[in-house]
Amino acid sequence: MTRPGSRNPARSAAIAAATSGAVDLSGLKERAAAPPAQPAAGGDGNDSPAGALAPVIDVTEATFEDEVLRRSSQVPVIVDLWATWCEPCKQLSPLLEKLAREAGGSWVLAKVDVDANPRIAQAFGVQSVPTVVAIAAGQPLADFQGAQPEAQLRQWLAAVEQAVAGKLSGPPADSGADADEPELEDPRFTAAEAALDDGDLAGAEAAFQRILDEEPANPEALGAIRQVRFLARVQQLESGAVAAADADPADVDAQLAAADVELYGQEPEAAFERIIAVIKRSAGDDRTRARTRLLELFELFDPAEPAVVSARRKLATALY
């Protein structure tokens, strides 16, 4: 968890909330023994400028780690799993390539021939082609199967980009003269961080809220205000909150308070387990309240954080 107000805010769950960690790609990482391959341009020879990401690349089992997993820390990678014999693929793949070129590097299309790379198809659990999977920060975010109309594709891609906005490092910076120029500080964030440094959580929250009033989707302000609110809440709790909760497992308020204390004490696994236990044994409003609080705590972390990925799986089991 990052310090509220730092330039590495908490990440939004968005599409990743339901699917992060759903695919085990570790086997492909182990098989990536070949040297990193240079990005290749798309099938129409649309080369990218020096330093920019190629919009369309062909991926094999040997290049999967570098071209998909590592690259997804910069921008979303849309993996198109196709086959030469697949008729719907002949409609979908050219459309994806067109949209990737239009995107100008904001996301990358990684094309995988499932017949030539069966282990990749196996890792994704592909049952039919075409299958398309969005990857960010090394984790799957969303997927679909079958050919889709262009309007629906654009909506899906826009949702993926919105879900990761401000959370990835972005394309490699150009090596021009401006590369070494320091980034200008946003005075609005400077004021909010100054309030934090003074221990004024109410003032910091108000400052971040003013930013959100102007820019409701600002990812830095959203992440920071979540953390400030968490800190303000946890500071109101009694030091014996965990012991009180352990003494009365049926008290939902006590369990939620204890989870806050555990999270603040750098014990996220314990905090998540506690709330999931509440969800398992409760119903109605209590269950909804516990689930809502757990999702709020998830948003204080990178969605790829192992503790979050594990807890999401346990939450899904508890709910369904």
Secondary structure, 3 states (H helix, E strand, C coil): CCCCCCCCCCCCCCCHHHHCCCCCCHHHHHHCCCCCCCCCCCCCCCCCCCCCCCCEEECCCCCHHHHHHHHHHCCCEEEEEECCCCHHHHHHHHHHHHHHHHHCCCCEEEEEECCCCHHHHHHCCCCCCCEEEEEECCEEEEEEECCCCHHHHHHHHHHHHHHHCCCCCCCCCCCCHHHHCCCCCCHHHHHHHHHHHCCCHHHHHHHHHHHHHHCCCCHHHHHHHHHHHHHHHHCCCCCCHHHHHHHCCCCHHHHHHHHHHHHHCCCHHHHHHHHHHHHHHCCHHHHHHHHHHHHHHHCCCCCCCHHHHHHHHHHHHHHC
